[in-house]
Amino acid sequence: MSPVPALTAEDVLDAPLRTQLEAFLDDHRRALSACLDGLTEEQARRSLVPSRTTLLGLVEHAAFLERVWFGEAVTGRSRAEIGIPATPDESFVLSDDDTVDTVRRAHAEACAASRRAVAGLGLDDLVRGNRRGPLPLRWVYVHVVRELAQHCGHADVLREQVLSS
């Protein structure tokens, strides 16, 4: 899989809106995956809060949200068809086979599938696979950027705690 060119916010300052949205989306995708850089498997799985949230679980969840928003909402396929959990909470559950490498790879594959799913769509095109009803693609982009930004913040705090313990 070829890497996506890393555009910064400065690179897309005067670019069309879609280019800006995709740059911010990819920046957050990379940042969340990078929360696992240099961690041991134990550190990546370390539970520091009462919920199921771990650094590895956050990246696993990010792959889930890619599949929900770009697999389910854009393509109209069900979660069962896609092979993902029914609820967001379940998406944080890790199997014994999950490792930093396998979860990162699954996340990268989900991101690549997301890009393919929207390749032929315009920002004003409606996607119809979400429970809210038809949504413009631009709304999906902004929503996913918001979710990833929140998770990047969670990851920053958890990573700081993991590395200081």
BELCORWO-V769843 format. One record per pair of residues at least 24 apart in sequence whose ideal C-beta (glycine too) atoms are under 6 Angstrom apart, sorted by sequence separation. I is the first residue (numbers start at 0). J is the second residue. D is the distance in Angstrom with one decimal. If there is no record, write none. Layout:
I | J | D
I | J | D
This chain:
63 | 90 | 3.5
31 | 61 | 5.2
60 | 90 | 4.6
60 | 91 | 5.3
56 | 91 | 4.0
56 | 93 | 5.9
55 | 93 | 6.0
51 | 91 | 3.9
74 | 116 | 5.7
59 | 102 | 5.2
62 | 105 | 5.0
66 | 109 | 5.5
73 | 116 | 4.6
58 | 102 | 5.1
62 | 106 | 4.3
65 | 109 | 3.9
69 | 113 | 3.5
61 | 106 | 5.6
65 | 110 | 5.7
55 | 102 | 5.6
62 | 109 | 4.2
69 | 116 | 4.6
58 | 106 | 5.2
65 | 113 | 4.8
75 | 127 | 6.0
73 | 126 | 4.7
75 | 128 | 3.8
72 | 126 | 5.0
43 | 99 | 5.2
72 | 128 | 4.6
71 | 128 | 5.0
72 | 129 | 4.1
35 | 99 | 5.0
32 | 103 | 5.6
68 | 139 | 5.4
32 | 106 | 5.8
68 | 143 | 5.2
28 | 110 | 5.3
64 | 146 | 5.8
57 | 150 | 5.3
57 | 154 | 5.3
54 | 154 | 6.0
54 | 157 | 5.4
17 | 122 | 5.5
47 | 157 | 5.9
0 | 111 | 5.7
47 | 160 | 5.1
31 | 147 | 6.0
45 | 161 | 5.4
31 | 150 | 5.8
42 | 161 | 4.9
20 | 140 | 4.4
24 | 144 | 5.4
27 | 147 | 3.7
31 | 151 | 5.4
34 | 154 | 3.8
23 | 144 | 5.3
27 | 148 | 5.8
30 | 151 | 4.9
27 | 151 | 5.9
34 | 158 | 5.3
